[in-house]
């Protein structure tokens, strides 16, 4: 095995973060691009922005992006307006800003940030909800610094910066019943991009010479808006696992710690999802998706979670 060399399968946000961190640590990094369709819109909280800025040491990454200052929410009740602070950017634009340094190398490690995963992995999915994203034209009076969230009988809508996300029923069906989001839209433009919206996690997350990260390891419900920050934190930990293994720490112990940390984060996400899906509506669709969150929370609880290391800066130290 050639040490200090890594092949990263995928070139999304988690992959770019892993590549940058390991390059800074002296590793030779190569990327295997997968050519998947980019996410049209990502909303980054202040905490997520700070995290990415710290990794790439770039204070200018987000300075010129549109800012969302308020959320207007109709979730099983009358609409309320809440203060918010986030920037919006397409995945393609964000990845262009992050850049990618790659060289040809014989890999000692493979980071699976995109399929395919090793044959022994099993995906555990909790829920069956599908989502679609479609471009829309906003009317003249819609607030450009706001996002809108609305629950309906058989799904929910999220509107932000000219993009509509519909989860559950088709976008046109949900819009026909909308009392909030539909009022902001003049027309739908183009075809919708379809993607699964249910939380999922693959097990195992790594082994001798490989580790999964980002959406190949876990996928989050877009409702909670924390998928990007989770992917970045996974990249930090995955990179630290590889460095610690190459310094002599047992791979079995490191992978057990990695899985425990990600499982704990996945369970927190499912608990947050349950709050939304148990309160969004009373129809069968909402009850089924809430029950799937409960199943996932119990599944996480049955898994062994033992933290054997602590992260100090970008390095893992034995507890």
C-alpha positions as CSV (number, residue, x, y, z in Angstrom):
1,X,0.0,0.0,0.0
2,X,1.3,3.4,-0.9
3,X,1.0,5.8,2.0
4,X,0.2,9.5,1.8
5,X,-1.9,9.1,-1.3
6,X,-5.7,9.2,-1.6
7,X,-8.2,8.7,-4.4
8,X,-11.4,10.6,-3.8
9,X,-14.5,9.2,-5.6
10,X,-16.7,12.1,-6.3
11,X,-16.1,15.9,-6.5
12,X,-18.9,17.4,-4.4
13,X,-18.5,19.5,-1.3
14,X,-17.4,16.7,1.1
15,X,-14.9,15.5,-1.5
16,X,-13.4,18.9,-2.1
17,X,-13.1,19.4,1.7
18,X,-11.3,16.1,2.1
19,X,-9.0,16.8,-0.8
20,X,-8.1,20.2,0.5
21,X,-7.4,19.0,4.1
22,X,-5.3,16.1,3.0
23,X,-3.4,18.1,0.4
24,X,-2.5,20.6,3.2
25,X,-1.4,17.6,5.3
26,X,1.1,16.5,2.5
27,X,-1.0,13.8,0.8
28,X,-1.1,13.3,-3.0
29,X,-4.8,13.5,-3.9
30,X,-6.6,12.4,-7.1
31,X,-10.3,12.7,-7.9
32,X,-12.6,10.4,-9.8
33,X,-15.3,12.6,-11.1
34,X,-18.8,11.1,-11.3
35,X,-20.6,13.7,-13.4
36,X,-23.8,13.9,-11.4
37,X,-26.2,16.7,-11.7
38,X,-25.5,19.6,-9.4
39,X,-27.9,20.8,-6.7
40,X,-29.4,24.0,-8.0
41,X,-29.6,25.7,-4.6
42,X,-27.8,25.4,-1.3
43,X,-28.6,27.6,1.8
44,X,-25.6,28.0,4.1
45,X,-26.1,29.2,7.7
46,X,-23.6,31.4,9.3
47,X,-22.1,28.4,11.1
48,X,-21.7,26.5,7.8
49,X,-20.1,29.5,6.2
50,X,-17.6,29.9,9.1
51,X,-16.7,26.2,8.9
52,X,-16.0,26.3,5.2
53,X,-14.0,29.5,5.4
54,X,-11.9,28.0,8.2
55,X,-11.1,25.0,6.1
56,X,-10.2,26.8,2.9
57,X,-8.8,29.9,4.7
58,X,-10.8,32.1,2.4
59,X,-12.6,35.1,3.8
60,X,-14.0,36.1,0.4
61,X,-16.0,32.9,-0.4
62,X,-19.4,34.2,0.4
63,X,-19.2,38.0,0.5
64,X,-21.1,38.7,-2.8
65,X,-23.9,36.0,-2.4
66,X,-27.6,36.8,-1.9
67,X,-28.5,36.9,1.8
68,X,-31.7,35.4,3.3
69,X,-32.8,37.5,6.3
70,X,-36.2,36.1,7.1
71,X,-38.3,32.9,6.9
72,X,-42.0,33.0,6.4
73,X,-43.5,29.8,7.6
74,X,-47.0,28.2,7.5
75,X,-46.5,24.9,9.2
76,X,-49.9,23.5,10.3
77,X,-51.0,27.0,11.4
78,X,-51.1,30.6,10.4
79,X,-48.0,32.0,8.7
80,X,-45.3,33.5,10.9
81,X,-42.2,35.5,10.0
82,X,-38.9,34.6,11.7
83,X,-35.5,36.3,11.5
84,X,-32.9,34.3,9.6
85,X,-29.4,34.7,8.4
86,X,-28.0,32.6,5.5
87,X,-26.6,32.9,2.0
88,X,-27.8,31.0,-1.0
89,X,-25.6,29.6,-3.8
90,X,-25.8,26.9,-6.4
91,X,-23.6,23.9,-5.8
92,X,-21.8,24.5,-9.1
93,X,-20.9,28.1,-8.2
94,X,-19.7,27.0,-4.7
95,X,-17.6,24.2,-6.0
96,X,-16.0,26.5,-8.6
97,X,-15.0,28.8,-5.7
98,X,-13.6,26.0,-3.6
99,X,-11.5,24.7,-6.5
100,X,-9.8,21.3,-6.8
101,X,-6.2,20.3,-6.8
102,X,-5.6,16.9,-8.3
103,X,-2.6,14.8,-9.3
104,X,-2.2,11.3,-10.7
105,X,-1.2,8.9,-7.9
106,X,-1.4,5.2,-6.8
107,X,-3.9,5.5,-4.0
108,X,-3.3,4.1,-0.5
109,X,-6.8,5.2,0.6
110,X,-10.0,5.6,-1.3
111,X,-12.6,8.1,0.0
112,X,-16.0,7.2,-1.3
113,X,-17.9,10.5,-1.5
114,X,-20.0,9.1,-4.4
115,X,-21.1,5.7,-5.6
116,X,-20.0,3.0,-6.1
117,X,-19.4,1.8,-2.6
118,X,-17.8,-1.5,-1.6
119,X,-20.1,-4.5,-2.1
120,X,-20.4,-5.1,1.7
121,X,-22.2,-1.9,2.4
122,X,-26.0,-1.8,3.1
123,X,-28.1,1.3,2.8
124,X,-30.6,2.0,5.6
125,X,-33.3,4.4,4.5
126,X,-36.1,5.8,6.8
127,X,-39.0,7.1,4.8
128,X,-40.1,7.0,1.2
129,X,-40.5,10.7,0.4
130,X,-39.4,12.0,-2.9
131,X,-38.6,15.6,-3.8
132,X,-38.4,17.8,-6.9
133,X,-36.7,21.1,-7.5
134,X,-37.8,23.4,-10.2
135,X,-37.0,27.0,-11.3
136,X,-39.8,29.5,-10.8
137,X,-40.4,33.2,-11.6
138,X,-41.3,35.2,-8.5
139,X,-43.9,38.0,-8.7
140,X,-42.9,41.6,-8.3
141,X,-43.8,42.0,-4.6
142,X,-42.2,38.8,-3.3
143,X,-39.4,39.6,-0.8
144,X,-36.0,38.8,-2.4
145,X,-34.4,38.4,1.0
146,X,-36.9,35.8,2.3
147,X,-37.6,32.1,2.0
148,X,-41.1,30.5,2.4
149,X,-42.0,27.1,3.9
150,X,-45.4,25.6,3.9
151,X,-47.0,22.3,4.9
152,X,-49.9,20.9,3.0
153,X,-52.1,17.8,3.2
154,X,-49.7,15.5,1.3
155,X,-46.4,17.2,1.4
156,X,-44.5,20.5,1.9
157,X,-43.1,23.4,-0.2
158,X,-39.9,25.4,0.2
159,X,-39.3,28.5,-2.0
160,X,-36.0,30.4,-2.1
161,X,-34.3,32.7,-4.6
162,X,-36.3,31.5,-7.7
163,X,-36.2,27.8,-6.8
164,X,-39.1,25.7,-5.5
165,X,-38.6,22.4,-3.7
166,X,-41.6,20.2,-3.4
167,X,-41.6,17.1,-1.1
168,X,-44.4,14.5,-1.2
169,X,-46.9,15.1,-4.0
170,X,-45.8,16.6,-7.3
171,X,-45.0,20.4,-7.3
172,X,-48.0,21.3,-9.4
173,X,-50.4,19.4,-7.0
174,X,-49.0,21.1,-3.9
175,X,-49.0,24.5,-5.6
176,X,-52.7,24.1,-6.5
177,X,-53.4,23.8,-2.7
178,X,-50.9,26.3,-1.5
179,X,-52.1,29.3,0.5
180,X,-48.7,31.0,1.0
181,X,-46.0,29.8,-1.5
182,X,-48.3,29.8,-4.5
183,X,-49.0,33.5,-4.0
184,X,-45.3,34.4,-4.6
185,X,-44.9,32.6,-7.9
186,X,-45.9,33.8,-11.4
187,X,-45.0,30.6,-13.2
188,X,-43.0,27.4,-13.1
189,X,-40.1,27.4,-15.6
190,X,-38.6,24.2,-17.0
191,X,-38.6,20.6,-15.9
192,X,-38.2,19.4,-12.3
193,X,-35.1,17.7,-11.0
194,X,-36.2,14.6,-9.0
195,X,-34.3,13.2,-6.0
196,X,-35.0,11.1,-2.8
197,X,-35.6,13.2,0.3
198,X,-35.6,10.5,3.0
199,X,-32.7,10.3,5.4
200,X,-30.4,7.4,4.8
201,X,-27.1,5.9,6.1
202,X,-24.8,3.2,4.7
203,X,-23.2,0.6,7.0
204,X,-20.3,0.0,7.2
205,X,-18.8,3.4,6.7
206,X,-15.2,2.2,6.2
207,X,-12.6,-0.5,6.4
208,X,-9.0,-1.2,5.6
209,X,-8.0,1.3,2.9
210,X,-11.4,3.0,2.4
211,X,-13.9,5.3,4.0
212,X,-17.2,6.8,2.9
213,X,-18.1,10.5,3.4
214,X,-20.7,13.0,2.4
215,X,-23.9,11.9,0.7
216,X,-22.3,8.4,0.1
217,X,-22.2,7.9,3.8
218,X,-25.4,9.8,4.9
219,X,-28.1,11.8,3.2
220,X,-30.3,14.3,5.0
221,X,-33.9,15.6,4.6
222,X,-33.6,19.0,2.9
223,X,-36.2,20.4,5.4
224,X,-33.7,20.7,8.2
225,X,-31.1,22.6,6.0
226,X,-28.1,21.1,7.7
227,X,-26.8,18.6,5.1
228,X,-24.0,20.8,3.8
229,X,-22.6,21.5,7.3
230,X,-22.8,17.8,8.2
231,X,-20.9,16.9,5.0
232,X,-18.2,19.3,5.9
233,X,-17.9,18.0,9.4
234,X,-17.8,14.4,8.0
235,X,-14.9,15.5,5.7
236,X,-12.9,16.9,8.6
237,X,-13.4,13.7,10.6
238,X,-12.7,11.3,7.6
239,X,-9.5,13.2,6.9
240,X,-8.4,12.9,10.5
241,X,-9.2,9.2,10.5
242,X,-6.9,8.6,7.5
243,X,-4.1,10.6,9.0
244,X,-4.4,8.8,12.3
245,X,-4.4,5.4,10.6
246,X,-1.2,6.3,8.7
247,X,0.4,7.3,12.0
248,X,-0.3,3.8,13.4
249,X,-3.7,4.0,15.1
250,X,-5.7,0.8,14.7
251,X,-8.1,1.1,11.7
252,X,-10.8,-1.0,13.5
253,X,-10.8,1.5,16.4
254,X,-10.8,4.5,14.1
255,X,-13.7,3.2,12.0
256,X,-15.7,2.3,15.1
257,X,-15.2,5.9,16.4
258,X,-16.1,7.3,12.9
259,X,-19.3,5.3,12.7
260,X,-20.3,6.2,16.3
261,X,-19.9,9.9,15.6
262,X,-21.8,9.8,12.4
263,X,-24.6,7.6,13.9
264,X,-25.0,10.1,16.7
265,X,-25.3,13.0,14.2
266,X,-27.8,11.0,12.1
267,X,-29.9,10.3,15.2
268,X,-30.0,14.0,16.0
269,X,-31.1,14.7,12.5
270,X,-33.9,12.2,12.7
271,X,-35.1,13.6,15.9
272,X,-35.3,17.1,14.3
273,X,-37.1,15.6,11.3
274,X,-39.6,14.0,13.7
275,X,-40.5,17.4,15.2
276,X,-41.5,18.6,11.7
277,X,-43.2,15.5,10.3
278,X,-45.2,14.9,13.5
279,X,-46.6,18.5,13.3
280,X,-46.9,19.2,9.6
281,X,-50.3,17.5,9.1
282,X,-52.6,14.7,10.1
283,X,-53.0,12.9,6.8
284,X,-51.6,9.4,6.2
285,X,-48.5,10.7,4.4
286,X,-47.4,12.8,7.4
287,X,-48.1,9.9,9.8
288,X,-46.1,7.4,7.7
289,X,-43.1,9.8,7.4
290,X,-43.1,10.6,11.1
291,X,-43.2,6.9,11.9
292,X,-40.2,6.3,9.7
293,X,-38.3,8.9,11.7
294,X,-39.2,7.0,14.9
295,X,-37.9,3.8,13.3
296,X,-34.7,5.5,12.4
297,X,-34.2,6.9,15.8
298,X,-34.6,3.4,17.3
299,X,-32.2,1.9,14.8
300,X,-29.5,4.4,15.8
301,X,-30.2,3.7,19.4
302,X,-29.5,0.0,18.9
303,X,-26.1,0.6,17.3
304,X,-23.0,0.7,19.5
305,X,-21.8,4.2,20.0
306,X,-18.4,4.4,21.7
307,X,-16.3,7.5,21.2
308,X,-12.6,6.4,21.4
309,X,-11.0,9.6,20.2
310,X,-11.4,13.3,20.4
311,X,-10.8,15.8,17.7
312,X,-8.2,18.4,18.6
313,X,-8.1,20.9,15.7
314,X,-7.8,18.6,12.7
315,X,-6.1,15.6,14.5
316,X,-7.7,12.7,16.4
317,X,-6.3,11.9,19.9
318,X,-7.0,8.7,21.8
319,X,-9.3,9.4,24.8
